[in-house]
Amino acid sequence: MPIALSCGLVLLNEDAEVLLAHATETRHWDIPKGAPEPGENDRDTALRETREETGLVLDGHALIELGRVPFRRDKELHLFATRLRRAEVRLDTLTCTSMFNSYHTGRLIPEMDAYRWANADEVSQHASQSLARLFAQTLTLASIDARLREAGL
């Protein structure tokens, strides 16, 4: 079975909370991520997916690379991270422009429909098992926070 690649951004605030987006018509929350378009590099994919899924336009120079990590048997993630200040991000103004056909009505609806900050303990309550496991075992929010601080972010 071929391994799919998704590129994404881990967006932490000053309290080491991660920005999660609710995947419409599911019970799961996720980070902004998605597949590269032909000819697109992984960093640009992560930035584009973040812009499409949250409306946030971020500077690619303010990212650190977290690397490629296993996510599921059929998928790996190439992740980047940056810091956002809680006061600069109004969750009620974030918006998703990436659409899909509703499983219920067939009409086009946004992929993401709500946003929240979650600390390390809250991630497992909201995120999929794969994402919760990633942040509990492979890339803890504390380790990402430390790497961002080392980078001056």
Phi, psi and omega in degrees: 000128180291148180266122177278155178241131169239140178247135184209173181241132170263114184254110181254147172263185184294344178261014180062030172267146182260142176279123177245146177244137180280125178283114185308140179063022172229178174257005186261149173249150188215170170267158176295124180196160178180180185279145176292147171274159181306129178081358182270134178279164188296320179298315179295325176298313180300318179294317180296313180299321178296316178297315182292323187268344181230338187087356180281128176255113187244156179277121179297340179281346181262022180253148166250149179270128177266341177103183179264132183225147175294142181240306174222175178302327186254008184209142169236158181246141167250111189249149174231165179216155172206173181251135172240140176277131181308318183294339182267356182238106175270110185302327182285352178256353178292145184213145180256128177255356178274123188246158172214166178280126179305138177292336185265317187249342184082351179284153177290129177222159180293145177298324182240140184229002177198162185220149179204155168268140179224134175276177185303323181288331183277339184304316184293339179283336188245323188277166174297163178302321182296315180289319178299317178296318179303311183284342178272330189240314189271309182228087181291152178299325179297320180289323177293317177302315180297318179294322177295319179296318178300327180276001180081018180253000000 
